């Protein structure tokens, strides 16, 4: 089963309905319902959008469509960070290193995310941890992207 279908199954378990419809936005969440733009060109892009909308289910409350509000922008960031950590955990970056994946295109492909989503996640990790973070016997650097193994 592909990652998008796995996440759809998770939505079903959470009692969150998901509909693919034509719309201006990529996705939208409200009251246990997620709408995904059916015109998105790839399943991978739908997967990334669905993950962010599931992040809204887990992390946001109320109507946050007005992004001029600081509180709404914070809630938007919480939903995105949930999606980043869900689809691109640091352990998967380390796993990719062990598999000799050497560039962003290959890494995005390995993680089943778009390059745009990967870049945004790496920027978010950099804002959270700084340029590098150590986990297990590895140091993951976000700029430039790389993994260093400690012995």
Legacy VTK file of the C-alpha trace (Angstrom):
# vtk DataFile Version 3.0
C-alpha trace
ASCII
DATASET POLYDATA
POINTS 151 float
0.000 0.000 0.000
1.331 3.472 -0.817
1.985 6.065 1.934
-1.028 8.189 0.917
-3.395 5.235 1.320
-1.778 4.381 4.668
-2.437 7.911 5.891
-6.015 7.718 4.569
-6.473 4.541 6.637
-5.139 6.355 9.682
-7.682 9.128 9.063
-10.425 6.518 9.018
-9.239 5.191 12.394
-9.268 8.776 13.731
-12.846 9.234 12.408
-11.614 11.959 10.057
-13.361 12.007 6.685
-11.228 12.838 3.619
-12.605 14.128 0.338
-10.772 14.957 -2.864
-12.464 17.924 -4.545
-11.603 20.768 -6.912
-10.640 23.796 -4.822
-8.380 26.864 -4.761
-6.281 25.668 -1.824
-4.171 22.525 -1.680
-5.999 21.304 1.399
-8.293 22.304 4.219
-9.287 20.846 7.600
-12.376 21.579 9.668
-14.330 19.587 12.243
-12.936 16.112 11.463
-13.158 16.621 7.696
-10.196 17.071 5.350
-10.529 18.300 1.788
-7.632 17.656 -0.603
-7.430 19.367 -3.976
-8.005 16.551 -6.457
-6.127 18.548 -9.112
-2.789 18.211 -7.337
-0.513 16.609 -9.927
0.946 13.696 -7.945
0.019 11.278 -5.186
3.193 12.368 -3.367
1.974 15.972 -3.278
-1.423 14.827 -2.004
0.393 12.805 0.680
2.318 15.874 1.882
-0.844 18.009 1.942
-2.815 15.283 3.716
-0.109 15.008 6.379
-0.328 18.739 7.102
-4.118 18.564 7.314
-3.882 15.594 9.714
-1.458 17.786 11.656
-4.259 20.364 11.944
-6.529 17.641 13.303
-3.983 16.889 16.034
-2.743 20.398 16.833
-5.157 23.228 15.986
-8.443 24.547 17.291
-10.947 26.927 15.791
-10.903 28.812 12.516
-7.334 29.766 11.642
-7.891 30.902 8.045
-6.937 34.508 8.889
-3.141 34.244 8.842
-2.708 37.909 9.784
-3.308 36.701 13.352
-0.107 35.684 15.143
-1.953 32.945 17.048
-3.303 31.496 13.799
0.171 31.526 12.232
1.506 29.687 15.290
-1.192 27.039 14.905
-0.372 26.721 11.186
3.289 26.183 12.066
2.350 23.550 14.678
0.396 21.589 12.053
3.246 21.827 9.554
5.836 20.808 12.131
3.685 17.807 13.021
3.684 16.822 9.344
7.452 17.371 8.999
8.232 15.196 11.999
5.744 12.568 10.874
6.924 12.239 7.259
10.591 13.136 7.737
11.748 11.986 11.167
15.448 12.495 11.758
15.834 8.720 12.070
14.756 8.407 8.397
17.447 10.900 7.345
19.976 8.695 9.138
18.525 5.599 7.481
18.889 7.284 4.077
22.537 8.040 4.894
23.132 4.373 5.692
21.638 3.508 2.286
24.088 5.925 0.614
21.422 8.351 -0.535
23.448 11.406 -1.427
21.228 14.211 -2.720
17.947 15.952 -1.983
16.154 14.465 -4.992
16.997 10.910 -3.900
16.176 11.724 -0.284
12.755 13.137 -1.221
12.103 10.042 -3.326
13.177 7.731 -0.467
10.881 9.581 1.969
7.965 9.748 -0.492
7.720 13.533 -0.194
8.112 16.396 -2.633
11.420 18.231 -2.772
9.560 21.385 -1.722
8.197 19.615 1.388
11.668 18.224 2.170
13.273 21.663 1.871
10.630 23.211 4.134
11.110 20.424 6.687
14.888 20.884 6.690
14.435 24.640 7.204
12.076 23.917 10.080
14.534 21.456 11.667
17.281 24.065 11.288
15.122 26.641 13.092
14.405 24.104 15.841
17.892 22.621 16.370
20.346 24.974 14.667
22.653 23.773 11.918
23.099 20.247 13.374
21.587 17.835 15.854
23.134 14.725 17.388
21.023 11.615 17.746
22.217 8.107 18.523
25.809 7.969 17.179
25.069 10.390 14.340
25.156 14.109 13.778
22.645 15.313 11.205
23.569 18.616 9.586
20.801 20.571 7.919
23.021 23.046 6.064
24.753 21.693 4.190
22.645 18.542 4.382
24.681 15.604 5.589
25.090 12.953 8.253
28.238 12.255 10.228
28.598 8.907 11.986
30.494 8.843 15.277
32.485 5.785 16.257
LINES 1 152
151 0 1 2 3 4 5 6 7 8 9 10 11 12 13 14 15 16 17 18 19 20 21 22 23 24 25 26 27 28 29 30 31 32 33 34 35 36 37 38 39 40 41 42 43 44 45 46 47 48 49 50 51 52 53 54 55 56 57 58 59 60 61 62 63 64 65 66 67 68 69 70 71 72 73 74 75 76 77 78 79 80 81 82 83 84 85 86 87 88 89 90 91 92 93 94 95 96 97 98 99 100 101 102 103 104 105 106 107 108 109 110 111 112 113 114 115 116 117 118 119 120 121 122 123 124 125 126 127 128 129 130 131 132 133 134 135 136 137 138 139 140 141 142 143 144 145 146 147 148 149 150
